[in-house]
Amino acid sequence: MESILNFLLLAGFLFVVLLFVAYLYVRSHQAKDQRTENGEKNSKETSGPRD
């Protein structure tokens, strides 16, 4: 029984870390999009048509 609880604890911890990393990744990309709108052109990082 303890091994199952340990596994659930580890899985939950990894899931939270994954969410945190994804959140930081999205935030950094949103900041880059704001910078490109203000004048800096990064053609490598922005792909697709901008509306």
Secondary structure, DSSP 8 states (H G I E B T S, - for coil): -HHHHHHHHHHHHHHHHHHHHHHHHHHHHHHHHHHHHTT---TTT--S---
